[in-house]
């Protein structure tokens, strides 16, 4: 710094980027959607030294949520709150939508339309088979996590393909009216809903109406919990919802 000058010249040195431990980056060229998806993987620390099958967390919105989720999962494992697990997280390689100069297609995929139905097909026919043929994941212990738009999609997917995942974590992603419609259609043909569900929302949204209606159905084998999250705002509750959701669906 030069005396009397309030500016500082910092050398422009390129340092290596910080990587996420025990992670892999794979790709799926989806023939169902016609989209190249990045698949972000988190593996247990001792994965290479075991022959165990692991619980698997299918984490939507991987461009935004994967790095956050790896640390939350690790802390919960340290605390003995959840079993060690594998994260499988589809992403687009961009946080921005095409209209902002990026290539993130969440607005297309996470919807209750034929586009959303195609994304369910992608999960069922391509992503899950990819994970189960390449990694030691348990086919009977799949968790789906969604937040905001991806939570809206995940709750919709629950009633379209209820046997695709055994656990669901929905964070600020419920539309009382729209999701009640798809649940009503499901209820007309089913009395059983063998899942564990964690549904959560911030104080400014009250999704308890949907949850109460769901509870009154008395579905066999449904274990569900509703939580009102903190008053810290929509963009701050993704981590809180994931933490509480994992503890809920894996708890005793």
GROMACS elastic network, one bead per residue, 0.5 to 0.9 nm:
[ bonds ]
;  ai    aj funct       b0    kb
    1     4     6  0.86693   500
    1     5     6  0.69381   500
    1     6     6  0.77572   500
    1     7     6  0.67442   500
    1     8     6  0.50931   500
    1     9     6  0.68868   500
    2     5     6  0.53733   500
    2     6     6  0.79977   500
    2     7     6  0.79152   500
    2     8     6  0.77993   500
    3     6     6  0.82428   500
    5     8     6  0.79940   500
   10    13     6  0.87610   500
   14    17     6  0.89571   500
   16    19     6  0.88463   500
   19    23     6  0.84019   500
   20    23     6  0.59097   500
   20    24     6  0.87202   500
   20    42     6  0.85854   500
   20    67     6  0.72515   500
   20    70     6  0.81317   500
   21    24     6  0.88943   500
   21    42     6  0.81430   500
   21    43     6  0.87587   500
   21    45     6  0.84805   500
   21    70     6  0.88886   500
   22    41     6  0.82799   500
   22    42     6  0.59179   500
   22    43     6  0.53856   500
   22    44     6  0.68194   500
   22    45     6  0.62937   500
   22    47     6  0.89323   500
   23    40     6  0.72237   500
   23    41     6  0.53483   500
   23    43     6  0.60424   500
   23    44     6  0.89926   500
   23    70     6  0.89469   500
   24    39     6  0.82315   500
   24    40     6  0.60530   500
   24    41     6  0.50319   500
   24    42     6  0.66867   500
   24    43     6  0.80353   500
   25    38     6  0.68435   500
   25    39     6  0.58435   500
   25    41     6  0.62640   500
   26    37     6  0.84924   500
   26    38     6  0.59039   500
   26    40     6  0.63775   500
   26    41     6  0.76321   500
   27    36     6  0.68885   500
   27    37     6  0.56271   500
   27    39     6  0.53890   500
   27    40     6  0.84449   500
   27    90     6  0.87947   500
   28    35     6  0.81534   500
   28    36     6  0.58276   500
   28    37     6  0.52271   500
   28    38     6  0.65751   500
   28    39     6  0.70431   500
   28    90     6  0.89390   500
   28   126     6  0.79098   500
   28   127     6  0.77352   500
   28   130     6  0.83107   500
   29    32     6  0.89885   500
   29    33     6  0.87890   500
   29    34     6  0.70624   500
   29    35     6  0.59140   500
   29    37     6  0.62622   500
   29    38     6  0.88079   500
   30    33     6  0.55657   500
   30    34     6  0.52602   500
   30    35     6  0.52267   500
   30    36     6  0.60564   500
   30    37     6  0.71537   500
   30   122     6  0.70846   500
   30   126     6  0.71219   500
   30   127     6  0.88259   500
   31    34     6  0.50486   500
   31    35     6  0.73294   500
   31   122     6  0.84214   500
   31   126     6  0.85919   500
   32    35     6  0.81542   500
   32   118     6  0.67787   500
   32   119     6  0.80434   500
   32   121     6  0.70721   500
   32   122     6  0.59582   500
   32   125     6  0.82958   500
   32   126     6  0.81365   500
   33    36     6  0.88238   500
   33   115     6  0.85633   500
   33   118     6  0.66034   500
   33   119     6  0.72469   500
   33   121     6  0.88047   500
   33   122     6  0.71097   500
   35    92     6  0.86865   500
   36    92     6  0.74142   500
   37    90     6  0.61936   500
   37    91     6  0.57299   500
   37    92     6  0.54360   500
   37    93     6  0.77855   500
   38    62     6  0.85308   500
   38    89     6  0.81352   500
   38    90     6  0.57235   500
   38    92     6  0.57258   500
   38    93     6  0.63735   500
   39    62     6  0.79746   500
   39    88     6  0.66275   500
   39    89     6  0.54840   500
   39    91     6  0.60837   500
   39    92     6  0.85954   500
   39   127     6  0.86120   500
   40    62     6  0.69971   500
   40    63     6  0.89246   500
   40    66     6  0.72626   500
   40    87     6  0.76774   500
   40    88     6  0.59100   500
   40    90     6  0.62764   500
   40    91     6  0.72432   500
   41    66     6  0.86246   500
   41    86     6  0.70982   500
   41    87     6  0.54443   500
   41    89     6  0.63814   500
   41    90     6  0.89057   500
   42    66     6  0.86055   500
   42    70     6  0.67473   500
   42    85     6  0.81845   500
   42    86     6  0.54691   500
   42    88     6  0.68174   500
   42    89     6  0.85737   500
   43    46     6  0.82486   500
   43    47     6  0.63504   500
   43    84     6  0.88272   500
   43    85     6  0.71230   500
   43    86     6  0.50630   500
   43    87     6  0.69203   500
   44    47     6  0.50429   500
   44    48     6  0.85371   500
   44    54     6  0.86818   500
   44    74     6  0.89262   500
   44    84     6  0.62863   500
   44    85     6  0.63156   500
   44    86     6  0.64570   500
   45    48     6  0.79998   500
   45    49     6  0.89482   500
   45    84     6  0.88848   500
   46    49     6  0.53687   500
   46    50     6  0.65894   500
   47    50     6  0.55937   500
   47    51     6  0.77404   500
   47    52     6  0.79356   500
   47   136     6  0.88931   500
   48    51     6  0.79752   500
   50    53     6  0.89051   500
   51   136     6  0.77374   500
   52   136     6  0.68796   500
   52   137     6  0.84875   500
   53   135     6  0.85698   500
   53   137     6  0.51567   500
   53   138     6  0.54296   500
   54    83     6  0.82413   500
   54    84     6  0.69691   500
   54    85     6  0.53096   500
   54    86     6  0.63788   500
   54   135     6  0.88842   500
   54   136     6  0.62029   500
   54   138     6  0.55160   500
   54   141     6  0.80517   500
   55    83     6  0.74295   500
   55    84     6  0.72709   500
   55    86     6  0.63222   500
   55    87     6  0.87011   500
   55   136     6  0.89061   500
   55   137     6  0.59201   500
   55   138     6  0.55337   500
   55   139     6  0.82896   500
   55   140     6  0.82294   500
   55   141     6  0.52159   500
   55   142     6  0.63491   500
   55   143     6  0.79498   500
   56    85     6  0.55357   500
   56    87     6  0.57277   500
   56    88     6  0.70743   500
   56   137     6  0.59089   500
   56   138     6  0.68383   500
   56   139     6  0.84375   500
   56   141     6  0.64721   500
   56   142     6  0.51583   500
   56   143     6  0.62261   500
   56   144     6  0.87285   500
   57    85     6  0.70837   500
   57    86     6  0.62083   500
   57    88     6  0.61580   500
   57    89     6  0.80666   500
   57   141     6  0.86380   500
   57   142     6  0.61252   500
   57   144     6  0.60716   500
   57   145     6  0.72117   500
   58    86     6  0.85781   500
   58    87     6  0.60069   500
   58    89     6  0.57383   500
   58    90     6  0.81263   500
   58   128     6  0.87658   500
   58   142     6  0.71294   500
   58   143     6  0.58661   500
   58   145     6  0.63117   500
   58   146     6  0.89749   500
   59    62     6  0.65027   500
   59    65     6  0.76131   500
   59    66     6  0.72946   500
   59    69     6  0.82396   500
   59    87     6  0.66940   500
   59    88     6  0.61181   500
   59    90     6  0.72257   500
   59   143     6  0.81882   500
   59   144     6  0.61827   500
   59   145     6  0.50959   500
   59   146     6  0.68236   500
   60    63     6  0.87051   500
   60    64     6  0.89802   500
   60    65     6  0.76472   500
   60    66     6  0.85138   500
   60    88     6  0.85607   500
   60    89     6  0.57789   500
   60    90     6  0.61550   500
   60    91     6  0.76162   500
   60   144     6  0.75927   500
   60   145     6  0.61575   500
   60   146     6  0.56287   500
   60   147     6  0.79172   500
   60   150     6  0.62931   500
   60   151     6  0.83818   500
   60   154     6  0.86657   500
   61    64     6  0.57021   500
   61    65     6  0.58703   500
   61    66     6  0.76336   500
   61    89     6  0.72187   500
   61    90     6  0.68066   500
   61    91     6  0.61234   500
   61    92     6  0.86070   500
   61   106     6  0.74982   500
   61   146     6  0.75013   500
   61   147     6  0.80014   500
   61   150     6  0.67492   500
   62    65     6  0.50522   500
   62    67     6  0.82110   500
   62    88     6  0.86863   500
   62    89     6  0.50333   500
   62    90     6  0.54201   500
   62    92     6  0.78195   500
   62    93     6  0.86987   500
   63    66     6  0.65629   500
   63    67     6  0.85389   500
   63    89     6  0.85494   500
   63    90     6  0.80168   500
   63    91     6  0.52273   500
   63    92     6  0.66441   500
   63    93     6  0.63715   500
   63    94     6  0.63089   500
   63    95     6  0.57296   500
   63   104     6  0.83413   500
   64    67     6  0.76625   500
   64    68     6  0.80307   500
   64    91     6  0.85355   500
   64    94     6  0.88970   500
   64    95     6  0.66334   500
   65    68     6  0.53843   500
   65    69     6  0.60029   500
   65    70     6  0.87762   500
   65    89     6  0.85518   500
   65   238     6  0.82452   500
   65   239     6  0.85724   500
   66    69     6  0.51044   500
   66    70     6  0.62924   500
   66    87     6  0.83429   500
   66    88     6  0.88894   500
   66    89     6  0.66761   500
   66    91     6  0.89608   500
   67    70     6  0.54121   500
   67    71     6  0.68992   500
   67    72     6  0.89835   500
   68    71     6  0.57224   500
   68    72     6  0.64277   500
   68    73     6  0.87694   500
   68   239     6  0.71419   500
   69    72     6  0.50561   500
   69    73     6  0.59310   500
   69    74     6  0.84353   500
   69    87     6  0.83850   500
   69   239     6  0.75781   500
   69   242     6  0.76608   500
   69   243     6  0.87106   500
   70    73     6  0.52875   500
   70    74     6  0.62017   500
   70    75     6  0.87980   500
   70    87     6  0.77802   500
   71    74     6  0.50472   500
   71    75     6  0.62371   500
   71    76     6  0.86412   500
   72    75     6  0.52827   500
   72    76     6  0.62470   500
   72    77     6  0.86329   500
   72   239     6  0.76407   500
   72   242     6  0.79765   500
   72   243     6  0.65814   500
   73    76     6  0.51663   500
   73    77     6  0.61421   500
   73    78     6  0.86437   500
   73    82     6  0.79601   500
   73    84     6  0.80220   500
   73    85     6  0.80468   500
   73   243     6  0.78616   500
   73   246     6  0.83363   500
   74    77     6  0.50910   500
   74    78     6  0.62211   500
   74    79     6  0.87006   500
   74    84     6  0.80337   500
   75    78     6  0.50131   500
   75    79     6  0.62782   500
   75    80     6  0.87063   500
   75    81     6  0.88162   500
   76    79     6  0.50206   500
   76    80     6  0.62006   500
   76    81     6  0.52294   500
   76    82     6  0.59702   500
   76    83     6  0.84261   500
   76    84     6  0.89025   500
   76   243     6  0.78009   500
   76   246     6  0.84740   500
   76   247     6  0.79599   500
   77    80     6  0.50326   500
   77    81     6  0.59784   500
   77    82     6  0.54434   500
   77    83     6  0.61215   500
   77    84     6  0.59791   500
   77    85     6  0.87247   500
   78    81     6  0.77664   500
   78    82     6  0.87109   500
   79    82     6  0.80035   500
   80    83     6  0.71617   500
   81   246     6  0.82519   500
   81   247     6  0.59546   500
   81   250     6  0.76336   500
   81   251     6  0.72312   500
   82    85     6  0.82567   500
   82   246     6  0.70663   500
   82   247     6  0.64368   500
   82   250     6  0.58775   500
   82   251     6  0.73733   500
   83   250     6  0.78431   500
   85   137     6  0.83242   500
   86   135     6  0.85922   500
   86   136     6  0.86462   500
   86   137     6  0.71136   500
   88   127     6  0.86276   500
   88   128     6  0.89504   500
   88   131     6  0.73274   500
   90   127     6  0.81631   500
   91    94     6  0.77480   500
   91    95     6  0.89647   500
   91   104     6  0.79174   500
   92    95     6  0.77358   500
   92   103     6  0.65761   500
   92   104     6  0.53383   500
   92   105     6  0.71272   500
   92   106     6  0.85743   500
   93   102     6  0.87893   500
   93   103     6  0.73217   500
   93   104     6  0.72029   500
   94    97     6  0.76639   500
   94   102     6  0.58219   500
   94   103     6  0.56201   500
   94   104     6  0.53158   500
   95   102     6  0.68975   500
   95   103     6  0.75903   500
   95   104     6  0.58224   500
   96    99     6  0.79501   500
   96   100     6  0.57844   500
   96   101     6  0.66344   500
   96   103     6  0.63023   500
   96   104     6  0.55126   500
   96   105     6  0.86793   500
   97   100     6  0.53337   500
   97   101     6  0.65526   500
   97   103     6  0.52966   500
   97   105     6  0.62806   500
   97   106     6  0.79100   500
   97   107     6  0.81000   500
   98   101     6  0.50034   500
   98   104     6  0.65607   500
   98   105     6  0.75761   500
   99   102     6  0.70734   500
   99   103     6  0.85837   500
  100   103     6  0.85888   500
  102   105     6  0.89651   500
  104   107     6  0.80591   500
  105   108     6  0.53925   500
  105   109     6  0.63710   500
  105   110     6  0.85780   500
  106   109     6  0.50536   500
  106   110     6  0.55719   500
  106   111     6  0.85201   500
  106   149     6  0.77165   500
  106   150     6  0.75793   500
  107   110     6  0.57852   500
  107   111     6  0.70188   500
  107   149     6  0.76567   500
  108   111     6  0.65449   500
  108   115     6  0.63214   500
  108   116     6  0.73287   500
  109   112     6  0.89115   500
  109   113     6  0.89130   500
  109   115     6  0.57531   500
  109   116     6  0.51179   500
  109   117     6  0.83800   500
  109   118     6  0.77376   500
  109   119     6  0.57291   500
  109   120     6  0.88614   500
  109   150     6  0.85378   500
  109   153     6  0.82087   500
  110   113     6  0.87053   500
  110   115     6  0.77825   500
  110   116     6  0.55142   500
  110   119     6  0.75741   500
  110   149     6  0.59815   500
  110   150     6  0.54442   500
  110   151     6  0.82731   500
  110   152     6  0.71654   500
  110   154     6  0.80575   500
  111   114     6  0.81193   500
  111   115     6  0.66325   500
  111   117     6  0.81438   500
  111   119     6  0.89390   500
  111   149     6  0.76184   500
  111   150     6  0.82515   500
  111   152     6  0.74024   500
  111   153     6  0.56609   500
  111   156     6  0.83927   500
  112   115     6  0.74942   500
  112   116     6  0.53560   500
  112   117     6  0.72487   500
  112   152     6  0.82397   500
  112   153     6  0.66329   500
  112   156     6  0.66747   500
  112   157     6  0.86124   500
  112   178     6  0.88714   500
  113   116     6  0.51531   500
  113   117     6  0.63864   500
  113   118     6  0.87352   500
  114   118     6  0.61881   500
  114   119     6  0.86748   500
  115   118     6  0.51039   500
  115   119     6  0.64578   500
  115   120     6  0.88535   500
  116   120     6  0.63768   500
  116   121     6  0.87098   500
  116   153     6  0.70953   500
  116   156     6  0.87855   500
  116   157     6  0.83757   500
  117   120     6  0.50347   500
  117   121     6  0.63613   500
  117   122     6  0.86865   500
  117   157     6  0.80242   500
  117   160     6  0.84508   500
  118   122     6  0.62039   500
  118   123     6  0.87139   500
  119   123     6  0.62795   500
  119   124     6  0.86127   500
  120   123     6  0.50915   500
  120   124     6  0.61957   500
  120   125     6  0.84747   500
  120   157     6  0.66691   500
  120   160     6  0.84852   500
  120   161     6  0.80738   500
  121   124     6  0.50297   500
  121   125     6  0.56477   500
  121   126     6  0.76404   500
  122   125     6  0.53996   500
  122   126     6  0.51910   500
  122   127     6  0.62237   500
  122   128     6  0.84706   500
  123   126     6  0.57555   500
  123   128     6  0.58066   500
  123   129     6  0.84519   500
  123   164     6  0.88201   500
  124   127     6  0.64736   500
  124   128     6  0.57343   500
  124   129     6  0.73065   500
  124   161     6  0.89980   500
  124   164     6  0.71314   500
  125   128     6  0.67800   500
  125   129     6  0.64159   500
  125   130     6  0.86590   500
  126   129     6  0.54928   500
  126   130     6  0.59463   500
  126   131     6  0.86574   500
  127   130     6  0.50807   500
  127   131     6  0.62213   500
  127   132     6  0.86660   500
  128   131     6  0.51095   500
  128   132     6  0.60974   500
  128   133     6  0.85131   500
  128   139     6  0.87100   500
  129   132     6  0.51104   500
  129   133     6  0.59531   500
  129   134     6  0.84469   500
  130   133     6  0.53513   500
  130   134     6  0.61161   500
  130   135     6  0.83007   500
  131   134     6  0.53361   500
  131   135     6  0.56205   500
  131   136     6  0.81008   500
  131   137     6  0.71482   500
  132   135     6  0.55519   500
  132   136     6  0.65419   500
  132   137     6  0.57956   500
  132   138     6  0.76547   500
  132   139     6  0.71984   500
  133   136     6  0.78709   500
  133   137     6  0.87553   500
  134   137     6  0.87084   500
  137   140     6  0.88104   500
  137   141     6  0.80613   500
  137   142     6  0.84108   500
  138   141     6  0.53884   500
  138   142     6  0.71016   500
  139   142     6  0.64880   500
  139   165     6  0.87828   500
  140   165     6  0.79134   500
  140   166     6  0.69679   500
  141   165     6  0.73627   500
  141   166     6  0.60179   500
  141   167     6  0.75692   500
  142   164     6  0.78686   500
  142   166     6  0.54715   500
  142   167     6  0.63089   500
  142   168     6  0.86543   500
  143   165     6  0.57540   500
  143   166     6  0.60738   500
  143   168     6  0.55781   500
  143   169     6  0.74539   500
  143   246     6  0.89306   500
  143   249     6  0.84964   500
  144   154     6  0.70393   500
  144   165     6  0.64864   500
  144   166     6  0.81975   500
  144   167     6  0.63042   500
  144   169     6  0.62292   500
  144   170     6  0.83826   500
  145   150     6  0.79870   500
  145   151     6  0.69396   500
  145   154     6  0.71308   500
  145   167     6  0.85765   500
  145   168     6  0.60096   500
  145   170     6  0.61410   500
  145   171     6  0.79833   500
  145   242     6  0.75780   500
  145   245     6  0.86273   500
  146   149     6  0.74898   500
  146   152     6  0.72855   500
  146   153     6  0.74205   500
  146   154     6  0.57884   500
  146   155     6  0.82153   500
  146   168     6  0.82041   500
  146   169     6  0.64096   500
  146   170     6  0.53089   500
  146   171     6  0.62695   500
  146   172     6  0.86292   500
  146   173     6  0.73631   500
  146   242     6  0.87792   500
  147   150     6  0.51481   500
  147   152     6  0.73819   500
  147   153     6  0.89791   500
  147   154     6  0.85673   500
  147   169     6  0.83721   500
  147   170     6  0.61000   500
  147   172     6  0.59745   500
  147   173     6  0.58487   500
  147   237     6  0.89913   500
  147   238     6  0.63756   500
  147   241     6  0.82541   500
  147   242     6  0.85928   500
  148   151     6  0.50326   500
  148   152     6  0.61878   500
  148   153     6  0.87134   500
  148   170     6  0.82137   500
  148   171     6  0.63502   500
  148   172     6  0.51461   500
  148   174     6  0.81163   500
  148   234     6  0.83621   500
  148   238     6  0.84251   500
  149   153     6  0.63344   500
  149   154     6  0.86451   500
  149   172     6  0.84440   500
  149   173     6  0.61130   500
  150   154     6  0.60365   500
  150   155     6  0.86424   500
  150   170     6  0.85065   500
  150   171     6  0.88807   500
  150   173     6  0.71022   500
  151   155     6  0.61282   500
  151   156     6  0.84569   500
  151   169     6  0.78328   500
  151   170     6  0.50041   500
  151   171     6  0.59124   500
  151   172     6  0.67581   500
  151   174     6  0.70974   500
  152   155     6  0.54797   500
  152   156     6  0.63989   500
  152   157     6  0.87770   500
  152   170     6  0.76686   500
  152   171     6  0.86147   500
  152   172     6  0.79086   500
  152   174     6  0.54949   500
  152   175     6  0.71941   500
  152   179     6  0.83916   500
  153   156     6  0.50482   500
  153   157     6  0.60779   500
  153   158     6  0.86587   500
  153   173     6  0.77359   500
  153   174     6  0.89669   500
  154   158     6  0.62198   500
  154   168     6  0.76139   500
  154   169     6  0.82998   500
  154   170     6  0.70519   500
  154   173     6  0.81854   500
  155   158     6  0.51364   500
  155   159     6  0.71619   500
  155   168     6  0.78820   500
  155   169     6  0.87033   500
  155   170     6  0.68126   500
  155   173     6  0.74754   500
  155   174     6  0.70782   500
  155   179     6  0.73517   500
  156   159     6  0.57721   500
  156   160     6  0.66343   500
  156   161     6  0.89320   500
  156   174     6  0.89606   500
  156   178     6  0.89260   500
  156   179     6  0.65448   500
  156   182     6  0.71823   500
  156   183     6  0.84855   500
  157   161     6  0.58609   500
  157   162     6  0.72192   500
  157   164     6  0.87692   500
  158   161     6  0.56120   500
  158   163     6  0.80049   500
  158   164     6  0.79523   500
  158   165     6  0.78849   500
  158   168     6  0.78333   500
  159   162     6  0.53797   500
  159   179     6  0.89442   500
  159   182     6  0.66456   500
  159   183     6  0.62334   500
  159   185     6  0.85740   500
  159   186     6  0.61933   500
  160   182     6  0.81839   500
  160   186     6  0.79427   500
  161   164     6  0.55633   500
  161   165     6  0.81494   500
  162   165     6  0.66681   500
  162   166     6  0.79122   500
  162   193     6  0.72209   500
  162   194     6  0.79303   500
  162   195     6  0.77521   500
  163   166     6  0.66642   500
  163   193     6  0.85932   500
  163   194     6  0.77417   500
  163   195     6  0.80968   500
  165   168     6  0.71657   500
  165   195     6  0.76717   500
  166   194     6  0.71986   500
  166   196     6  0.64655   500
  166   197     6  0.86726   500
  167   195     6  0.55486   500
  167   197     6  0.58781   500
  167   198     6  0.81811   500
  167   249     6  0.63494   500
  167   250     6  0.85952   500
  168   195     6  0.75192   500
  168   196     6  0.63336   500
  168   198     6  0.62202   500
  168   199     6  0.81684   500
  168   245     6  0.83415   500
  168   249     6  0.76154   500
  169   196     6  0.85972   500
  169   197     6  0.60957   500
  169   199     6  0.62632   500
  169   200     6  0.82062   500
  169   241     6  0.79634   500
  169   242     6  0.71613   500
  169   245     6  0.55060   500
  169   246     6  0.73870   500
  169   248     6  0.88405   500
  169   249     6  0.77239   500
  170   173     6  0.59977   500
  170   174     6  0.76252   500
  170   197     6  0.77937   500
  170   198     6  0.60832   500
  170   200     6  0.61938   500
  170   201     6  0.84901   500
  170   241     6  0.78119   500
  170   242     6  0.84319   500
  170   245     6  0.78451   500
  171   174     6  0.79880   500
  171   198     6  0.82054   500
  171   199     6  0.63005   500
  171   200     6  0.50322   500
  171   201     6  0.60384   500
  171   202     6  0.87074   500
  171   237     6  0.78252   500
  171   238     6  0.66592   500
  171   240     6  0.88894   500
  171   241     6  0.55367   500
  171   242     6  0.73846   500
  171   245     6  0.83195   500
  172   199     6  0.78730   500
  172   200     6  0.58291   500
  172   202     6  0.67062   500
  172   205     6  0.78730   500
  172   207     6  0.85010   500
  172   229     6  0.89684   500
  172   234     6  0.77031   500
  172   237     6  0.83050   500
  172   238     6  0.82769   500
  172   241     6  0.83336   500
  173   199     6  0.83732   500
  173   200     6  0.80049   500
  173   201     6  0.75221   500
  174   177     6  0.88425   500
  174   178     6  0.83707   500
  174   179     6  0.68357   500
  174   199     6  0.80640   500
  174   200     6  0.83933   500
  174   201     6  0.79857   500
  174   207     6  0.64011   500
  174   210     6  0.80683   500
  175   178     6  0.54499   500
  175   179     6  0.56116   500
  175   180     6  0.78509   500
  175   207     6  0.73650   500
  175   210     6  0.81225   500
  176   179     6  0.57017   500
  176   180     6  0.58403   500
  176   181     6  0.86978   500
  176   206     6  0.86230   500
  176   207     6  0.61333   500
  176   208     6  0.83918   500
  176   209     6  0.66833   500
  176   210     6  0.52028   500
  176   211     6  0.86597   500
  177   180     6  0.52187   500
  177   181     6  0.64874   500
  177   210     6  0.79319   500
  178   181     6  0.52862   500
  178   182     6  0.68666   500
  178   183     6  0.88611   500
  179   182     6  0.53003   500
  179   183     6  0.61156   500
  179   184     6  0.85163   500
  179   210     6  0.76357   500
  180   183     6  0.50125   500
  180   184     6  0.59852   500
  180   185     6  0.86816   500
  180   210     6  0.63228   500
  180   213     6  0.81157   500
  180   214     6  0.84623   500
  181   184     6  0.51742   500
  181   185     6  0.65078   500
  181   186     6  0.88378   500
  182   185     6  0.51764   500
  182   186     6  0.63489   500
  182   187     6  0.87014   500
  183   187     6  0.60658   500
  183   188     6  0.86818   500
  183   214     6  0.79243   500
  184   187     6  0.50161   500
  184   188     6  0.63183   500
  185   188     6  0.53345   500
  185   189     6  0.72381   500
  186   189     6  0.57080   500
  186   190     6  0.61083   500
  186   191     6  0.88189   500
  187   190     6  0.50596   500
  187   191     6  0.64806   500
  187   192     6  0.86830   500
  187   217     6  0.78261   500
  187   219     6  0.87039   500
  188   191     6  0.82167   500
  190   193     6  0.76468   500
  190   219     6  0.83040   500
  191   217     6  0.80009   500
  191   218     6  0.79017   500
  191   219     6  0.53508   500
  191   220     6  0.64011   500
  192   218     6  0.86034   500
  192   221     6  0.64058   500
  192   222     6  0.74643   500
  193   196     6  0.89223   500
  193   219     6  0.56240   500
  193   220     6  0.59711   500
  193   221     6  0.58346   500
  193   222     6  0.52726   500
  193   223     6  0.88031   500
  194   219     6  0.81763   500
  194   220     6  0.68584   500
  194   222     6  0.51695   500
  194   223     6  0.78720   500
  195   221     6  0.67671   500
  195   222     6  0.53067   500
  195   223     6  0.63974   500
  195   224     6  0.80385   500
  196   221     6  0.84848   500
  196   222     6  0.61415   500
  196   224     6  0.56235   500
  196   225     6  0.83054   500
  196   248     6  0.85047   500
  196   249     6  0.57565   500
  196   250     6  0.86798   500
  197   222     6  0.77443   500
  197   223     6  0.63199   500
  197   225     6  0.63181   500
  197   226     6  0.84120   500
  197   245     6  0.84126   500
  197   248     6  0.82894   500
  197   249     6  0.66642   500
  198   223     6  0.87411   500
  198   224     6  0.58549   500
  198   226     6  0.60203   500
  198   227     6  0.77149   500
  198   241     6  0.89229   500
  198   244     6  0.83981   500
  198   245     6  0.55594   500
  198   246     6  0.84028   500
  198   248     6  0.66131   500
  198   249     6  0.66658   500
  199   207     6  0.82405   500
  199   208     6  0.88737   500
  199   211     6  0.77536   500
  199   224     6  0.76747   500
  199   225     6  0.62750   500
  199   227     6  0.64520   500
  199   228     6  0.87776   500
  199   241     6  0.87533   500
  199   245     6  0.78754   500
  200   207     6  0.75694   500
  200   208     6  0.87653   500
  200   225     6  0.83191   500
  200   226     6  0.55953   500
  200   228     6  0.56766   500
  200   229     6  0.65450   500
  200   241     6  0.67806   500
  200   245     6  0.82925   500
  201   204     6  0.80209   500
  201   205     6  0.59646   500
  201   206     6  0.67169   500
  201   207     6  0.65954   500
  201   208     6  0.87844   500
  201   226     6  0.83768   500
  201   227     6  0.67272   500
  201   228     6  0.52237   500
  201   229     6  0.56609   500
  201   230     6  0.86652   500
  201   234     6  0.88613   500
  201   237     6  0.85727   500
  201   241     6  0.82832   500
  202   205     6  0.55624   500
  202   206     6  0.75545   500
  202   227     6  0.86476   500
  202   228     6  0.56134   500
  202   230     6  0.60284   500
  202   231     6  0.63706   500
  202   232     6  0.82075   500
  202   233     6  0.71637   500
  202   234     6  0.70036   500
  202   237     6  0.75672   500
  203   206     6  0.66728   500
  203   228     6  0.61402   500
  203   229     6  0.65186   500
  203   230     6  0.69047   500
  203   231     6  0.61285   500
  203   233     6  0.88601   500
  204   231     6  0.80657   500
  204   233     6  0.88169   500
  205   208     6  0.89699   500
  205   228     6  0.86322   500
  206   209     6  0.71979   500
  206   210     6  0.89571   500
  206   228     6  0.79362   500
  207   210     6  0.56878   500
  207   211     6  0.65942   500
  207   212     6  0.88068   500
  207   226     6  0.85305   500
  207   228     6  0.87337   500
  208   212     6  0.58091   500
  208   213     6  0.84027   500
  208   226     6  0.71612   500
  208   227     6  0.86742   500
  208   228     6  0.87550   500
  209   212     6  0.51499   500
  209   213     6  0.62213   500
  209   214     6  0.85706   500
  210   213     6  0.51931   500
  210   214     6  0.61621   500
  210   215     6  0.86672   500
  211   215     6  0.61483   500
  211   216     6  0.86785   500
  211   224     6  0.85327   500
  211   225     6  0.84408   500
  211   226     6  0.69496   500
  212   215     6  0.50363   500
  212   216     6  0.62422   500
  212   217     6  0.89050   500
  213   216     6  0.51802   500
  213   217     6  0.67229   500
  214   217     6  0.54722   500
  214   218     6  0.76024   500
  214   219     6  0.81169   500
  215   218     6  0.57696   500
  215   219     6  0.75835   500
  215   222     6  0.87502   500
  215   224     6  0.80429   500
  216   219     6  0.82333   500
  218   221     6  0.89099   500
  218   222     6  0.79530   500
  219   222     6  0.57736   500
  220   223     6  0.88808   500
  223   249     6  0.85990   500
  224   248     6  0.87703   500
  224   249     6  0.84119   500
  225   245     6  0.89152   500
  225   248     6  0.74195   500
  225   249     6  0.86837   500
  227   241     6  0.87420   500
  227   244     6  0.86221   500
  229   232     6  0.85262   500
  229   237     6  0.70402   500
  229   240     6  0.74801   500
  229   241     6  0.72304   500
  230   233     6  0.75489   500
  230   236     6  0.88207   500
  230   237     6  0.71236   500
  230   240     6  0.81620   500
  231   234     6  0.85594   500
  231   237     6  0.86293   500
  232   235     6  0.81445   500
  232   236     6  0.60403   500
  232   237     6  0.70290   500
  233   236     6  0.55424   500
  233   237     6  0.66004   500
  234   237     6  0.57164   500
  234   238     6  0.75719   500
  235   238     6  0.65292   500
  236   239     6  0.68573   500
  236   240     6  0.75611   500
  237   241     6  0.57920   500
  237   242     6  0.83448   500
  238   241     6  0.52070   500
  238   242     6  0.61440   500
  238   243     6  0.86088   500
  239   242     6  0.51754   500
  239   243     6  0.61234   500
  239   244     6  0.86408   500
  240   243     6  0.51967   500
  240   244     6  0.61677   500
  240   245     6  0.82736   500
  241   244     6  0.53087   500
  241   245     6  0.57014   500
  241   246     6  0.83969   500
  242   246     6  0.60099   500
  242   247     6  0.85697   500
  243   246     6  0.54617   500
  243   247     6  0.64336   500
  243   248     6  0.86706   500
  244   247     6  0.52135   500
  244   248     6  0.60604   500
  244   249     6  0.87682   500
  245   249     6  0.61511   500
  245   250     6  0.83930   500
  246   249     6  0.54357   500
  246   250     6  0.59573   500
  246   251     6  0.79802   500
  247   250     6  0.54512   500
  247   251     6  0.54897   500
  248   251     6  0.51485   500
  248   252     6  0.82605   500
  249   252     6  0.83750   500
